């Protein structure tokens, strides 16, 4: 699956939340991308493809010029460019919980509300920062 196809599928996320209670083998916290049920099959396929191409996947959460709106970049050496999920709202409370969690751990699980935990991606590095436009 092409990076642009994965990007266009994940761009359909309509909300993002932090869940500090997700059961996962090596992590107890997850960043959950929310999708409409109609996108279930596509989202599962996109997550499976990302897991298949690389075991070393990281996430960069970039502040935009609009408060509460962020760009997400899923990065891996297996892709020529990051998978970008642009202009997504992250509630202030969820971002604060994520920052608190990341102050103790740098790994996180990236999941979705339309798939089971076995398709979710373990991120090896997560960073929140102001990125260059």
Secondary structure, DSSP 8 states (H G I E B T S, - for coil): --HHHHHHHHTT--EEEEETT--BTTBS-EEEEE--GGGHHHHHHHHHHHHHH-S--EEEEEE-SSTTEEEEEEE-TTSSS-EEEEEEEB-HHHHHHHHHHHTT-S-EEEEETTS-GGG-EEESEEEEEE---
